[in-house]
Amino acid sequence: MTQLTEARPGAPEEPTAPARRVRVVRPAAVGLPVLGLVIAVAAWWLVTSGLHLVHPVALPPPQAVARSLAGTTDVLLPALGITTWMTLAGFLLSSVVGVLIGVALAASGRVERMFAPLLVAVNAVPKIAFGPLLVVAVGFGQKPILTMVFLLCFFPIVLSTATGLTTTPADLAELGRSLNASWWQSFRKVRLPAALPQIFVGLKVAMPLAAIGAVIGEFYSDRPGLGYQILQYNGVGDTATAWAAILLVALMSIVLYAALSAIERFALPWVRATTSAR
């Protein structure tokens, strides 16, 4: 027999467990990118095969590129692995060095005045001009590729780090001073967490640049990555396979950028909770 108990007036209520927020993937999050891809491929087909506005040697139609990609997977997929590894290695190197340089610039105004013009000058030079010189300076292999990735990536990371560390919200900085925090404590507990969203902006800007740097570096290297394959197939007139390699570079960049964005959401959960949605 089931006993029914009535709540007594004034009796404390038992706390209820907080409801868990279940993250639901909205259909638009997947459908809109797929729709954009379909529109881009349709426009590509219309320009090449539909209206014949571009010669197929310059820009092959999508079906020709798809056939070339399917027929050269034994060459392009290993090349994709090499380029991906070079991109990640160069990006990690530029991230570490760029963040350290940004911290040094933010920590000392004198250091910033000394070296900021030099950093701007290095960033202003077209990196493609360094290609032949890198082979002479560092030789063949991985070194010219990593150097090219570093040259393209480090400036956005330095700039975002220095900007984030020098624009700490005034209330947070005042809180650290009121608690008599040391420089290191203020940096670790206040300035660095406040600068992390800005640092990730620089990292996300640098990630596609890392892929560009890896491909350019492979133009002047003996590593058989996608950049090397683009030159080889274009040199023999097989532009369809060369464009297939270019599409793989684009796909690699999208995947790496999405992975970095996921890391940002995982590492900075408070950003989405404290900022307004678009």
C-alpha positions in Angstrom: 0.0 0.0 0.0 1.5 3.3 -1.1 1.7 6.0 1.6 1.1 9.6 0.5 2.8 12.2 2.5 1.8 15.8 2.4 4.3 18.6 2.7 4.1 20.2 6.1 3.9 24.0 6.2 7.3 25.5 6.9 9.2 22.3 6.2 12.3 22.7 4.2 12.1 21.5 0.6 14.6 19.0 -0.6 17.0 20.5 -3.1 16.5 19.3 -6.6 19.4 18.4 -8.8 20.2 21.0 -11.4 19.2 20.1 -14.9 22.0 19.2 -17.1 22.4 21.3 -20.2 22.6 19.1 -23.2 24.4 20.5 -26.2 22.3 19.9 -29.2 23.7 20.2 -32.7 21.4 22.4 -34.7 20.7 21.3 -38.2 21.8 24.7 -39.5 25.3 24.1 -38.1 25.8 21.3 -40.6 23.3 22.1 -43.3 24.5 25.7 -44.0 28.2 24.7 -44.6 27.0 21.9 -46.9 24.7 24.3 -48.7 27.6 26.7 -49.2 29.8 23.9 -50.6 27.0 22.9 -53.0 26.6 26.5 -54.2 30.4 26.9 -54.7 30.7 23.6 -56.7 27.6 24.5 -58.8 29.2 27.9 -59.6 32.5 26.2 -60.4 30.7 23.8 -62.8 28.7 26.7 -64.4 31.8 28.7 -65.1 33.8 25.8 -66.5 31.4 23.3 -68.1 28.1 25.2 -68.3 29.1 28.5 -69.8 32.7 27.7 -70.8 33.9 31.0 -69.4 37.3 29.6 -68.4 39.5 27.2 -70.4 39.7 23.7 -68.8 43.5 23.9 -68.8 43.4 26.9 -66.5 40.5 25.7 -64.4 39.3 22.1 -64.9 35.7 21.3 -64.2 34.9 19.7 -60.8 34.2 16.3 -62.3 37.6 16.2 -63.9 39.2 17.2 -60.6 37.2 14.5 -58.8 38.4 11.8 -61.3 42.0 12.9 -60.9 41.7 12.9 -57.1 40.3 9.4 -57.1 43.0 8.2 -59.5 46.0 9.6 -57.5 45.1 8.9 -53.9 48.2 6.8 -53.6 50.3 9.9 -54.2 48.2 12.7 -52.8 47.1 11.2 -49.5 50.7 10.6 -48.3 51.5 14.1 -49.5 48.6 15.4 -47.5 50.1 13.7 -44.4 53.5 15.4 -45.0 51.9 18.8 -45.5 49.7 18.4 -42.4 52.6 17.5 -40.3 54.7 20.4 -41.5 51.8 22.8 -41.0 51.2 21.6 -37.4 54.9 21.6 -36.5 55.5 25.1 -37.9 52.3 26.4 -36.3 53.2 25.1 -32.9 56.7 26.5 -33.2 55.4 29.9 -34.2 52.8 29.8 -31.4 55.3 29.2 -28.7 57.8 31.8 -30.0 55.1 34.3 -30.9 53.4 34.2 -27.4 56.8 34.6 -25.7 57.7 37.6 -27.9 54.2 39.1 -27.2 54.7 38.6 -23.5 58.1 40.4 -23.7 56.6 43.3 -25.7 53.7 43.6 -23.2 56.0 43.4 -20.2 58.3 46.3 -21.2 57.5 49.4 -23.1 61.2 49.9 -23.8 61.4 46.4 -25.4 58.3 47.2 -27.5 59.8 50.5 -28.8 63.0 48.7 -29.7 61.7 45.7 -31.6 58.2 46.5 -32.7 59.4 48.3 -35.9 61.6 45.4 -36.8 58.8 43.0 -36.4 56.6 45.1 -38.7 59.4 45.3 -41.2 59.9 41.6 -41.3 56.1 41.0 -41.7 55.9 43.5 -44.5 58.4 41.7 -46.7 56.6 39.3 -49.2 57.5 35.9 -47.9 57.7 34.4 -51.3 60.9 36.4 -51.8 62.5 34.4 -49.0 61.9 31.1 -50.8 65.1 30.8 -52.9 67.2 32.3 -50.1 66.0 29.8 -47.6 67.3 26.9 -49.6 70.7 28.6 -49.6 70.5 29.5 -46.0 69.1 26.4 -44.3 69.3 23.7 -47.1 66.6 21.3 -48.3 64.3 19.2 -46.2 62.1 20.3 -43.4 64.0 23.5 -42.4 62.8 25.8 -45.3 59.2 24.6 -44.8 59.2 25.3 -41.0 61.0 28.6 -41.6 58.4 29.7 -44.1 55.5 28.7 -41.8 57.1 30.6 -38.9 57.6 33.7 -41.0 53.9 33.8 -42.0 52.4 32.9 -38.6 54.4 34.6 -35.9 53.3 38.2 -36.4 49.5 37.8 -35.8 50.3 35.7 -32.7 52.7 38.3 -31.4 50.3 41.2 -32.1 47.3 39.4 -30.5 49.3 38.4 -27.4 50.7 41.8 -26.8 47.3 43.5 -27.4 45.5 41.1 -25.1 48.0 41.5 -22.3 48.0 45.3 -22.5 44.2 45.7 -22.6 43.3 44.0 -19.3 39.9 45.3 -18.0 40.5 48.1 -15.5 38.3 46.5 -12.8 40.4 43.3 -12.9 43.7 45.1 -12.8 42.4 47.2 -9.8 41.3 44.0 -8.1 44.8 42.5 -8.4 46.4 45.7 -7.0 44.0 45.8 -4.1 45.0 42.3 -3.2 48.7 43.2 -3.3 49.4 40.6 -6.0 52.9 40.3 -7.3 53.7 40.8 -11.0 53.7 37.0 -11.6 50.5 36.5 -9.6 48.8 39.3 -11.5 50.0 37.9 -14.8 49.0 34.3 -14.1 45.6 35.0 -12.4 44.4 38.2 -14.1 46.2 39.4 -17.2 46.8 36.0 -19.0 43.2 34.7 -18.5 41.8 38.0 -19.7 44.1 37.9 -22.8 43.4 34.4 -23.8 40.4 35.2 -26.1 42.5 37.8 -27.9 45.4 35.3 -28.2 43.1 32.7 -29.7 42.1 35.3 -32.3 45.7 35.5 -33.4 46.0 31.7 -33.4 43.0 31.3 -35.6 44.3 34.0 -38.0 47.7 32.2 -38.1 46.3 28.7 -38.7 45.4 29.2 -42.4 48.6 31.1 -42.9 50.5 28.1 -41.6 49.0 25.9 -44.4 50.0 28.6 -47.0 53.5 28.7 -45.6 53.9 24.9 -45.7 52.8 24.8 -49.3 55.1 27.7 -50.3 58.0 26.1 -48.4 57.4 22.8 -50.2 57.9 24.7 -53.5 61.5 25.0 -52.5 62.0 21.7 -50.7 62.5 18.1 -51.6 59.7 17.0 -49.3 57.0 15.4 -51.4 54.1 17.3 -49.8 51.1 18.8 -51.5 53.1 21.9 -52.6 55.7 19.7 -54.2 52.9 17.7 -56.0 51.3 20.9 -57.2 54.5 22.0 -58.9 55.1 18.5 -60.4 51.6 18.0 -61.9 51.4 21.5 -63.1 54.8 21.2 -64.8 53.6 18.2 -66.9 50.3 19.9 -67.8 48.1 17.8 -65.5 46.2 20.8 -64.0 43.3 18.6 -62.8 45.5 16.7 -60.4 47.2 20.0 -59.4 43.8 21.4 -58.5 43.0 18.2 -56.6 46.0 18.9 -54.5 44.9 22.5 -53.9 41.5 21.3 -52.8 43.2 18.9 -50.3 45.1 21.9 -48.9 41.9 23.8 -48.5 40.2 20.8 -46.8 43.2 20.4 -44.4 42.9 24.1 -43.5 39.2 23.8 -42.7 39.8 20.8 -40.5 42.7 22.3 -38.6 40.8 25.6 -38.1 37.7 23.7 -36.8 39.9 21.7 -34.4 41.5 25.0 -33.1 38.0 26.5 -32.6 36.9 23.4 -30.7 40.0 23.7 -28.4 39.1 27.3 -27.8 35.6 26.5 -26.8 36.9 23.7 -24.4 39.6 25.8 -22.9 37.6 29.1 -22.5 34.1 28.0 -21.5 33.5 31.4 -19.7 33.8 33.4 -23.0 30.5 32.1 -24.4 28.8 32.6 -21.1 29.9 36.2 -20.6 29.6 37.5 -24.1 26.5 38.3 -26.1 25.5 35.9 -28.9 25.3 37.2 -32.4 
